[in-house]
Amino acid sequence: MPHTIRQSDLEGYLDEALPAEEMARIEKALREDPQLARQAGVIQSRRNAGLHSLGEIWRASRLSCLSREQLGSYLLGVLPDELADYIKFHIETVGCRCCQANLADLQQEQAEHGEKTETRRRRYFESSAGYLRDGTPE
């Protein structure tokens, strides 16, 4: 017997906040059931009319999401433990697809630029080595 689609499921679908399998299941049901499609339309109309709940505002504004700077610092391992734990929870347990996508993008960028960055660091060091003091008094 198929899983019944509740209003909260439709809201999650409209927010793109569900796992991919659930999103696909709901989209298929919306295509096959005109009444369910109307129900989703009513929810969307209510949102467009400015009638929002606190939860809808929170999700739409992504208030619990992280900035790219925070995610980049997380990748570098330079955040306080509490914030690093929250980021791990937000990405792995909550499964925020927006932050997962940002993190994956930063990881790819880091991999692509990692070799260039290391080469640049080495060249800066080599070019400035003659200007560094050896620590002995003059």
C-alpha positions as CSV (number, residue, x, y, z in Angstrom):
1,M,0.0,0.0,0.0
2,P,1.5,3.4,-1.0
3,H,2.5,5.9,1.7
4,T,-0.1,8.6,2.1
5,I,1.1,12.1,1.2
6,R,0.4,14.6,4.0
7,Q,0.4,18.4,3.9
8,S,3.8,18.4,5.6
9,D,5.1,16.1,2.9
10,L,3.9,18.6,0.2
11,E,5.5,21.5,2.1
12,G,8.8,19.6,2.3
13,Y,8.5,18.9,-1.4
14,L,7.9,22.6,-2.2
15,D,10.9,23.5,0.0
16,E,13.0,20.9,-1.7
17,A,13.8,19.6,1.7
18,L,13.1,15.9,1.4
19,P,15.4,13.1,0.4
20,A,15.6,12.5,-3.4
21,E,13.6,9.3,-3.3
22,E,10.8,11.0,-1.4
23,M,10.9,14.0,-3.8
24,A,10.5,11.6,-6.7
25,R,7.6,9.7,-5.1
26,I,5.7,12.9,-4.4
27,E,6.4,14.3,-7.9
28,K,5.0,11.1,-9.4
29,A,1.9,11.3,-7.2
30,L,1.4,15.0,-8.1
31,R,1.4,14.1,-11.8
32,E,-1.1,11.3,-11.3
33,D,-3.5,12.8,-8.8
34,P,-5.2,16.2,-9.8
35,Q,-6.6,16.7,-6.3
36,L,-3.1,16.4,-4.8
37,A,-1.8,18.8,-7.4
38,R,-4.5,21.3,-6.4
39,Q,-3.6,20.9,-2.7
40,A,0.0,21.7,-3.6
41,G,-1.2,24.7,-5.6
42,V,-3.2,25.9,-2.6
43,I,-0.1,25.7,-0.4
44,Q,2.0,27.6,-2.9
45,S,-0.8,30.2,-3.3
46,R,-0.9,30.7,0.4
47,R,2.9,31.2,0.5
48,N,2.8,33.6,-2.4
49,A,0.0,35.6,-0.7
50,G,2.4,36.3,2.2
51,L,0.6,34.0,4.8
52,H,3.6,32.3,6.3
53,S,4.2,30.4,9.5
54,L,7.3,30.9,11.5
55,G,8.6,27.6,10.3
56,E,8.1,28.5,6.6
57,I,9.9,31.8,7.1
58,W,12.8,29.9,8.8
59,R,13.1,27.4,6.0
60,A,12.7,29.9,3.2
61,S,15.3,32.1,4.7
62,R,17.6,29.2,5.5
63,L,18.3,30.7,8.9
64,S,20.0,27.5,10.2
65,C,22.2,27.3,7.1
66,L,25.9,28.3,7.0
67,S,27.8,30.8,5.0
68,R,30.4,29.6,2.4
69,E,33.0,31.2,4.7
70,Q,32.0,29.0,7.6
71,L,31.9,25.9,5.4
72,G,35.3,26.8,4.0
73,S,36.7,27.2,7.6
74,Y,35.1,23.9,8.4
75,L,37.0,22.3,5.6
76,L,40.2,23.8,6.8
77,G,39.5,22.6,10.3
78,V,39.9,26.0,11.9
79,L,36.5,26.4,13.6
80,P,35.8,26.1,17.4
81,D,34.6,22.6,18.2
82,E,31.1,23.7,19.0
83,L,30.6,25.2,15.5
84,A,32.3,22.4,13.8
85,D,30.0,19.9,15.6
86,Y,27.0,22.0,14.5
87,I,28.1,22.0,10.9
88,K,28.6,18.2,10.9
89,F,25.2,17.8,12.5
90,H,23.5,20.1,10.0
91,I,25.1,18.4,7.0
92,E,25.1,14.8,8.0
93,T,22.2,14.4,10.4
94,V,19.8,17.1,9.2
95,G,21.0,16.5,5.6
96,C,20.6,20.1,4.4
97,R,20.9,19.8,0.6
98,C,21.8,23.4,0.2
99,C,24.8,23.2,2.6
100,Q,25.8,19.8,1.2
101,A,25.9,21.3,-2.3
102,N,27.9,24.3,-1.1
103,L,30.3,22.0,0.8
104,A,30.8,19.8,-2.2
105,D,31.5,22.8,-4.4
106,L,34.1,24.1,-1.9
107,Q,35.7,20.6,-1.8
108,Q,35.9,20.5,-5.5
109,E,37.3,24.0,-5.7
110,Q,39.8,23.1,-3.0
111,A,40.9,20.0,-4.9
112,E,41.3,22.0,-8.2
113,H,43.2,24.8,-6.6
114,G,45.1,22.9,-4.0
115,E,48.1,22.2,-6.3
116,K,48.1,25.8,-7.5
117,T,48.0,27.1,-4.0
118,E,50.9,24.9,-2.8
119,T,53.0,26.0,-5.8
120,R,52.3,29.7,-5.1
121,R,53.2,29.3,-1.4
122,R,56.4,27.6,-2.3
123,R,57.3,30.4,-4.8
124,Y,56.5,33.1,-2.3
125,F,58.7,31.4,0.3
126,E,61.5,31.0,-2.2
127,S,61.3,34.6,-3.4
128,S,61.3,36.0,0.2
129,A,63.8,33.6,1.7
130,G,66.7,36.1,1.3
131,Y,64.7,38.7,3.1
132,L,64.1,36.7,6.2
133,R,66.4,37.1,9.2
134,D,68.1,34.1,10.5
135,G,67.5,35.1,14.1
136,T,71.1,36.0,15.0
137,P,71.7,39.5,16.4
138,E,73.7,41.8,14.1
